[in-house]
Amino acid sequence: MSNNDKTVVIGMSGGVDSAVSALLLKNQGYNVIGLFMNNWEEKGDDGACTAVEDYEDVKRVCAKIKIPYYSVNFAKEYWDRVFETFLSEYKKGRTPNPDVLCNREIKFGPFLQYAKKLGADYIATGHYCKVEQRDKKFYLKKAKDKNKDQSYFLNQLSQEQLSSVIFPLANIEKSQVREIALENGLSNARKKDSTGVCFIGERNFKKFLQQYLPAKKGDIVDTEGNIVGEHDGVMYYTLGQRKGLNIGGKPGGNGGRWFVLDKDVGNNRLVVSQGEDDLLYSSSLIAINFNWIPEKPKKLEFDCFAKFRYRQPDQKVKIKIEEDIVRVIFYEKQRAITPGQYVVLYDEDENCLGGGVIDKVIF
């Protein structure tokens, strides 16, 4: 079967990455259909509905490269499958990563199902990563452009999901993507990359959270329990945070900068320290809800590499699989490991071995 006989439905965001991905697929002979997802219906901080603007960009791009396009609303699915979990984790004082959940629950969930109704043989996205098939198994690998590699965000994908996707930007640098868009006259060639929460976008994050998680003020205390300030709600802060504490210039102390050391949700206290960064360094962690790619390893102990946040350089670790948990032991202590985030594992050949939610940090 030639590519001309295969239909690919590509997720179009309005950005340059998905636009160039669609163009590349068409040039490779696929029957390409663009599909825009509207997953968040609230207006941004500036009062504008970014989804409307993004869809206009999608329409212009699809008209230029001459492919059909559709729009689908997954706002309810996003709320039920992603945002409620996001809010629940914040209530517990953890810092979740909605982008990982969004990929598993939306982009490779309802989107994939909808695409198949449109006759898709495959779906495609503008992610920077690779998928390879070997021995009837599907492997997730890092992209050629290591600075843009997004395999971290896809650590929860299943074999079924990986078997259905094409990543056109696997072997392309970001700079090349811009060049391709300019050379082909795509209207969003110079559009800046989106940042912020998946599908919610850029906004004052604390102000945004306060709409959904009203919190009461409480004490900011040092490691000895002395009150040094007042917080707006422990859920609004992250471990290692230095800005926005409003306790600079307080009398006493050692003159160093204050930073968040811990969030005591039960007692509604924010624990801070001054200048002693070593207190944030931990030796290991326990992860839960681990998703292995392509399958759970036969060895229960092995060395590999890990990322604890996006774009962090790989860190060498020892893995111990213990029933339903995965213990990750660091060869070098790590700073500000954050419960609720994901630890993602890689081997020396740049295969993503999977990932899990950081449940407990051990100092």
MIPA-896669 format. One record per residue (C-alpha): residue number from 1; residue in three letters; chain; y, x, z. Coordinates in steps of 0.2 Angstrom, whole numbers, plus 2048, in hexadecimal, padded with zeros to 3 digits. Example, Ala and Ser with C-alpha at 12.3 -4.5 7.8 and 13.67 -1.06 7.14 Angstrom:
<nodes>
num | residuo | cadena | py | px | pz
1 | ALA | A | 7EA | 83E | 827
2 | SER | A | 7FB | 844 | 824
</nodes>
This chain:
<nodes>
num | residuo | cadena | py | px | pz
1 | MET | A | 800 | 800 | 800
2 | SER | A | 811 | 807 | 7FB
3 | ASN | A | 821 | 806 | 806
4 | ASN | A | 827 | 7F8 | 7F9
5 | ASP | A | 819 | 7ED | 800
6 | LYS | A | 81E | 7F0 | 812
7 | THR | A | 82C | 7E7 | 81C
8 | VAL | A | 835 | 7EF | 82A
9 | VAL | A | 841 | 7E5 | 835
10 | ILE | A | 84D | 7F1 | 83D
11 | GLY | A | 858 | 7ED | 84C
12 | MET | A | 86A | 7EE | 847
13 | SER | A | 876 | 7F1 | 855
14 | GLY | A | 886 | 7F4 | 84A
15 | GLY | A | 886 | 806 | 84E
16 | VAL | A | 884 | 815 | 842
17 | ASP | A | 872 | 81A | 847
18 | SER | A | 86A | 809 | 843
19 | ALA | A | 874 | 808 | 833
20 | VAL | A | 86E | 818 | 82C
21 | SER | A | 85D | 814 | 832
22 | ALA | A | 85D | 805 | 827
23 | LEU | A | 864 | 80E | 818
24 | LEU | A | 856 | 81C | 81A
25 | LEU | A | 848 | 80F | 81B
26 | LYS | A | 84F | 806 | 80B
27 | ASN | A | 850 | 817 | 802
28 | GLN | A | 83E | 81A | 807
29 | GLY | A | 839 | 80A | 7FE
30 | TYR | A | 836 | 7FE | 80C
31 | ASN | A | 83B | 7EC | 80C
32 | VAL | A | 848 | 7EC | 819
33 | ILE | A | 84F | 7DE | 824
34 | GLY | A | 85D | 7E0 | 830
35 | LEU | A | 85C | 7D7 | 841
36 | PHE | A | 86B | 7D6 | 84D
37 | MET | A | 867 | 7D2 | 85F
38 | ASN | A | 874 | 7C9 | 86A
39 | ASN | A | 86E | 7CC | 87C
40 | TRP | A | 87D | 7CB | 886
41 | GLU | A | 88A | 7BC | 884
42 | GLU | A | 898 | 7C1 | 890
43 | LYS | A | 8A8 | 7C9 | 88A
44 | GLY | A | 8AC | 7DB | 88E
45 | ASP | A | 8BA | 7E1 | 89A
46 | ASP | A | 8C7 | 7E0 | 88C
47 | GLY | A | 8C2 | 7CE | 889
48 | ALA | A | 8BA | 7D1 | 878
49 | CYS | A | 8A8 | 7CC | 874
50 | THR | A | 8A1 | 7DC | 86D
51 | ALA | A | 892 | 7D4 | 866
52 | VAL | A | 89D | 7CB | 85A
53 | GLU | A | 8A5 | 7DB | 854
54 | ASP | A | 894 | 7E4 | 853
55 | TYR | A | 88D | 7D6 | 849
56 | GLU | A | 89B | 7D7 | 83C
57 | ASP | A | 897 | 7EA | 83A
58 | VAL | A | 885 | 7E5 | 837
59 | LYS | A | 889 | 7D9 | 82A
60 | ARG | A | 894 | 7E6 | 821
61 | VAL | A | 887 | 7F3 | 822
62 | CYS | A | 879 | 7E7 | 81C
63 | ALA | A | 884 | 7E1 | 80D
64 | LYS | A | 888 | 7F3 | 808
65 | ILE | A | 875 | 7F9 | 808
66 | LYS | A | 870 | 7E8 | 801
67 | ILE | A | 863 | 7E2 | 80E
68 | PRO | A | 862 | 7D1 | 816
69 | TYR | A | 866 | 7CF | 828
70 | TYR | A | 864 | 7C2 | 836
71 | SER | A | 86B | 7C0 | 848
72 | VAL | A | 860 | 7BB | 857
73 | ASN | A | 865 | 7B6 | 868
74 | PHE | A | 85A | 7BE | 876
75 | ALA | A | 867 | 7BB | 884
76 | LYS | A | 85B | 7B1 | 88F
77 | GLU | A | 84D | 7BD | 88D
78 | TYR | A | 859 | 7CC | 891
79 | TRP | A | 85F | 7C3 | 8A1
80 | ASP | A | 84D | 7BE | 8A6
81 | ARG | A | 844 | 7CE | 8A2
82 | VAL | A | 851 | 7DC | 8A4
83 | PHE | A | 861 | 7D6 | 8AD
84 | GLU | A | 859 | 7CD | 8BC
85 | THR | A | 84E | 7DD | 8BF
86 | PHE | A | 85E | 7E7 | 8BE
87 | LEU | A | 867 | 7DD | 8CB
88 | SER | A | 858 | 7DC | 8D6
89 | GLU | A | 857 | 7EF | 8D6
90 | TYR | A | 869 | 7F1 | 8DA
91 | LYS | A | 868 | 7E5 | 8E9
92 | LYS | A | 85A | 7F1 | 8F0
93 | GLY | A | 867 | 7FF | 8EF
94 | ARG | A | 85E | 807 | 8E0
95 | THR | A | 865 | 80D | 8CF
96 | PRO | A | 85B | 805 | 8C1
97 | ASN | A | 85B | 80A | 8AF
98 | PRO | A | 85C | 7FA | 8A4
99 | ASP | A | 85B | 804 | 894
100 | VAL | A | 849 | 808 | 897
101 | LEU | A | 845 | 7F6 | 89C
102 | CYS | A | 84F | 7EF | 88D
103 | ASN | A | 845 | 7F9 | 881
104 | ARG | A | 834 | 7F4 | 888
105 | GLU | A | 839 | 7E1 | 88B
106 | ILE | A | 845 | 7DD | 87D
107 | LYS | A | 845 | 7EA | 86E
108 | PHE | A | 833 | 7EC | 86E
109 | GLY | A | 82F | 7DA | 875
110 | PRO | A | 837 | 7CA | 86F
111 | PHE | A | 83F | 7D5 | 861
112 | LEU | A | 82E | 7DB | 85B
113 | GLN | A | 827 | 7C9 | 85C
114 | TYR | A | 836 | 7C2 | 852
115 | ALA | A | 834 | 7D0 | 845
116 | LYS | A | 822 | 7CB | 842
117 | LYS | A | 827 | 7B9 | 83F
118 | LEU | A | 833 | 7C0 | 831
119 | GLY | A | 824 | 7C9 | 829
120 | ALA | A | 826 | 7DA | 830
121 | ASP | A | 819 | 7E7 | 82E
122 | TYR | A | 823 | 7F2 | 839
123 | ILE | A | 833 | 7F2 | 843
124 | ALA | A | 840 | 800 | 844
125 | THR | A | 84E | 806 | 84F
126 | GLY | A | 85B | 813 | 84F
127 | HIS | A | 854 | 81D | 85E
128 | TYR | A | 853 | 830 | 85D
129 | CYS | A | 840 | 833 | 860
130 | LYS | A | 82F | 834 | 857
131 | VAL | A | 81F | 82B | 857
132 | GLU | A | 80F | 833 | 850
133 | GLN | A | 7FE | 82C | 84E
134 | ARG | A | 7EF | 837 | 852
135 | ASP | A | 7DD | 832 | 855
136 | LYS | A | 7E1 | 820 | 854
137 | LYS | A | 7EE | 822 | 862
138 | PHE | A | 801 | 822 | 862
139 | TYR | A | 80B | 830 | 869
140 | LEU | A | 81E | 82F | 86E
141 | LYS | A | 827 | 840 | 86A
142 | LYS | A | 838 | 847 | 86C
143 | ALA | A | 844 | 846 | 85D
144 | LYS | A | 84A | 855 | 853
145 | ASP | A | 85B | 853 | 85A
146 | LYS | A | 858 | 858 | 86C
147 | ASN | A | 869 | 854 | 871
148 | LYS | A | 867 | 842 | 86C
149 | ASP | A | 854 | 840 | 870
150 | GLN | A | 851 | 82E | 877
151 | SER | A | 83F | 82F | 87B
152 | TYR | A | 844 | 82E | 88E
153 | PHE | A | 849 | 81C | 88B
154 | LEU | A | 839 | 817 | 882
155 | ASN | A | 82D | 81E | 890
156 | GLN | A | 826 | 80C | 894
157 | LEU | A | 820 | 808 | 882
158 | SER | A | 80E | 803 | 880
159 | GLN | A | 802 | 808 | 872
160 | GLU | A | 804 | 7F7 | 869
161 | GLN | A | 817 | 7F9 | 869
162 | LEU | A | 817 | 80B | 863
163 | SER | A | 80B | 807 | 855
164 | SER | A | 817 | 7FB | 84E
165 | VAL | A | 827 | 805 | 84D
166 | ILE | A | 82F | 811 | 841
167 | PHE | A | 83D | 81D | 847
168 | PRO | A | 847 | 823 | 837
169 | LEU | A | 852 | 82F | 841
170 | ALA | A | 843 | 839 | 848
171 | ASN | A | 847 | 849 | 83E
172 | ILE | A | 85A | 847 | 83B
173 | GLU | A | 868 | 84E | 845
174 | LYS | A | 876 | 843 | 84B
175 | SER | A | 883 | 84C | 840
176 | GLN | A | 878 | 849 | 831
177 | VAL | A | 878 | 836 | 835
178 | ARG | A | 88B | 836 | 835
179 | GLU | A | 88B | 83F | 824
180 | ILE | A | 87E | 833 | 81C
181 | ALA | A | 889 | 824 | 822
182 | LEU | A | 899 | 82C | 81B
183 | GLU | A | 890 | 831 | 80A
184 | ASN | A | 88A | 81F | 808
185 | GLY | A | 89A | 816 | 80D
186 | LEU | A | 893 | 80E | 81C
187 | SER | A | 8A2 | 805 | 825
188 | ASN | A | 89D | 80B | 836
189 | ALA | A | 89A | 81D | 832
190 | ARG | A | 8A7 | 823 | 83E
191 | LYS | A | 8A4 | 815 | 84C
192 | LYS | A | 8A2 | 81D | 85D
193 | ASP | A | 891 | 81D | 865
194 | SER | A | 88E | 80F | 872
195 | THR | A | 88D | 813 | 884
196 | GLY | A | 88B | 809 | 894
197 | VAL | A | 87D | 7FD | 899
198 | CYS | A | 871 | 7F8 | 88B
199 | PHE | A | 879 | 7E9 | 882
200 | ILE | A | 886 | 7E6 | 88F
201 | GLY | A | 891 | 7F5 | 88A
202 | GLU | A | 89F | 7FF | 891
203 | ARG | A | 8A8 | 7F7 | 8A0
204 | ASN | A | 8AE | 7FA | 8B2
205 | PHE | A | 89C | 7FB | 8B9
206 | LYS | A | 8A1 | 7F7 | 8CB
207 | LYS | A | 8AC | 7E9 | 8C6
208 | PHE | A | 89E | 7E2 | 8BB
209 | LEU | A | 891 | 7E3 | 8C8
210 | GLN | A | 89C | 7DA | 8D5
211 | GLN | A | 89B | 7CB | 8CA
212 | TYR | A | 888 | 7CA | 8CD
213 | LEU | A | 886 | 7D3 | 8DD
214 | PRO | A | 893 | 7CF | 8EA
215 | ALA | A | 891 | 7DB | 8F8
216 | LYS | A | 899 | 7DD | 909
217 | LYS | A | 8A3 | 7EC | 90E
218 | GLY | A | 89B | 7F8 | 91B
219 | ASP | A | 89D | 809 | 923
220 | ILE | A | 89C | 81A | 91A
221 | VAL | A | 894 | 826 | 926
222 | ASP | A | 890 | 839 | 926
223 | THR | A | 87F | 840 | 92A
224 | GLU | A | 883 | 83F | 93D
225 | GLY | A | 887 | 82C | 93C
226 | ASN | A | 89A | 82F | 93E
227 | ILE | A | 8A4 | 822 | 934
228 | VAL | A | 8AF | 82B | 927
229 | GLY | A | 8B4 | 81C | 91C
230 | GLU | A | 8B0 | 80B | 915
231 | HIS | A | 8A6 | 806 | 906
232 | ASP | A | 8A7 | 7F7 | 8FB
233 | GLY | A | 894 | 7F4 | 8FB
234 | VAL | A | 886 | 801 | 8FB
235 | MET | A | 87F | 7FB | 8EA
236 | TYR | A | 88E | 800 | 8E1
237 | TYR | A | 88B | 813 | 8E4
238 | THR | A | 87F | 820 | 8DE
239 | LEU | A | 877 | 82F | 8E6
240 | GLY | A | 882 | 83F | 8E3
241 | GLN | A | 891 | 834 | 8DF
242 | ARG | A | 8A1 | 83D | 8E4
243 | LYS | A | 8AF | 832 | 8DC
244 | GLY | A | 8B5 | 822 | 8E3
245 | LEU | A | 8B0 | 825 | 8F5
246 | ASN | A | 8C3 | 825 | 8FB
247 | ILE | A | 8BF | 830 | 90A
248 | GLY | A | 8C7 | 840 | 904
249 | GLY | A | 8D4 | 848 | 90F
250 | LYS | A | 8CC | 841 | 91F
251 | PRO | A | 8CF | 84C | 92F
252 | GLY | A | 8C1 | 857 | 934
253 | GLY | A | 8B2 | 85C | 929
254 | ASN | A | 8B0 | 86D | 920
255 | GLY | A | 8BC | 86A | 912
256 | GLY | A | 8AF | 867 | 905
257 | ARG | A | 8AD | 858 | 8F9
258 | TRP | A | 8A4 | 848 | 900
259 | PHE | A | 895 | 841 | 8F6
260 | VAL | A | 889 | 833 | 8F8
261 | LEU | A | 879 | 839 | 901
262 | ASP | A | 870 | 829 | 904
263 | LYS | A | 872 | 816 | 903
264 | ASP | A | 86C | 80D | 913
265 | VAL | A | 86B | 7FC | 90D
266 | GLY | A | 863 | 7F4 | 91D
267 | ASN | A | 872 | 7FA | 927
268 | ASN | A | 87F | 7F8 | 919
269 | ARG | A | 884 | 80A | 91B
270 | LEU | A | 888 | 817 | 90E
271 | VAL | A | 883 | 828 | 914
272 | VAL | A | 88E | 837 | 90E
273 | SER | A | 88E | 84A | 910
274 | GLN | A | 89C | 856 | 90D
275 | GLY | A | 899 | 866 | 903
276 | GLU | A | 886 | 868 | 907
277 | ASP | A | 87F | 864 | 8F6
278 | ASP | A | 86E | 86B | 8FC
279 | LEU | A | 86B | 85B | 905
280 | LEU | A | 869 | 852 | 8F4
281 | TYR | A | 85B | 85E | 8EE
282 | SER | A | 849 | 857 | 8EF
283 | SER | A | 838 | 85F | 8ED
284 | SER | A | 82E | 850 | 8E5
285 | LEU | A | 82E | 83E | 8E2
286 | ILE | A | 822 | 82F | 8E1
287 | ALA | A | 822 | 824 | 8D1
288 | ILE | A | 81B | 813 | 8CE
289 | ASN | A | 818 | 807 | 8C0
290 | PHE | A | 813 | 816 | 8B5
291 | ASN | A | 810 | 814 | 8A3
292 | TRP | A | 806 | 821 | 89A
293 | ILE | A | 807 | 826 | 888
294 | PRO | A | 7FB | 825 | 87F
295 | GLU | A | 7F0 | 823 | 88E
296 | LYS | A | 7ED | 828 | 8A0
297 | PRO | A | 7E8 | 83A | 8A1
298 | LYS | A | 7D7 | 83F | 8A6
299 | LYS | A | 7DD | 84D | 8B2
300 | LEU | A | 7E4 | 846 | 8C2
301 | GLU | A | 7EE | 856 | 8C4
302 | PHE | A | 7F8 | 860 | 8B7
303 | ASP | A | 808 | 869 | 8B3
304 | CYS | A | 815 | 862 | 8A7
305 | PHE | A | 827 | 85F | 8A5
306 | ALA | A | 832 | 851 | 8AB
307 | LYS | A | 843 | 849 | 8A9
308 | PHE | A | 84B | 83F | 8B8
309 | ARG | A | 85A | 83A | 8AD
310 | TYR | A | 85F | 839 | 89B
311 | ARG | A | 864 | 849 | 893
312 | GLN | A | 85E | 853 | 8A2
313 | PRO | A | 855 | 864 | 89D
314 | ASP | A | 842 | 863 | 89F
315 | GLN | A | 83D | 868 | 8B0
316 | LYS | A | 82C | 86F | 8B4
317 | VAL | A | 822 | 865 | 8C0
318 | LYS | A | 810 | 862 | 8C7
319 | ILE | A | 809 | 851 | 8C5
320 | LYS | A | 7FC | 849 | 8D1
321 | ILE | A | 7F6 | 838 | 8CC
322 | GLU | A | 7F1 | 82E | 8DC
323 | GLU | A | 7EA | 81C | 8D8
324 | ASP | A | 7F9 | 812 | 8D4
325 | ILE | A | 807 | 81F | 8D7
326 | VAL | A | 80B | 830 | 8CF
327 | ARG | A | 811 | 83E | 8DA
328 | VAL | A | 81D | 84A | 8D1
329 | ILE | A | 81F | 85A | 8D9
330 | PHE | A | 82E | 865 | 8D4
331 | TYR | A | 82D | 878 | 8D1
332 | GLU | A | 83F | 879 | 8D4
333 | LYS | A | 848 | 86D | 8E0
334 | GLN | A | 852 | 85F | 8D7
335 | ARG | A | 863 | 858 | 8DB
336 | ALA | A | 867 | 845 | 8DE
337 | ILE | A | 856 | 83E | 8D8
338 | THR | A | 85A | 82B | 8D8
339 | PRO | A | 84D | 81D | 8DC
340 | GLY | A | 84D | 810 | 8CF
341 | GLN | A | 84F | 81C | 8C1
342 | TYR | A | 841 | 822 | 8B6
343 | VAL | A | 837 | 833 | 8B6
344 | VAL | A | 831 | 837 | 8A5
345 | LEU | A | 824 | 844 | 8A1
346 | TYR | A | 821 | 84F | 892
347 | ASP | A | 815 | 85C | 88D
348 | GLU | A | 819 | 86D | 885
349 | ASP | A | 817 | 866 | 874
350 | GLU | A | 825 | 859 | 877
351 | ASN | A | 819 | 84A | 879
352 | CYS | A | 820 | 83D | 885
353 | LEU | A | 812 | 83A | 891
354 | GLY | A | 81A | 82A | 898
355 | GLY | A | 824 | 826 | 8A7
356 | GLY | A | 826 | 81C | 8B7
357 | VAL | A | 833 | 816 | 8C3
358 | ILE | A | 839 | 822 | 8D1
359 | ASP | A | 834 | 819 | 8E1
360 | LYS | A | 836 | 826 | 8EE
361 | VAL | A | 83E | 837 | 8EF
362 | ILE | A | 837 | 844 | 8FB
363 | PHE | A | 842 | 852 | 902
</nodes>
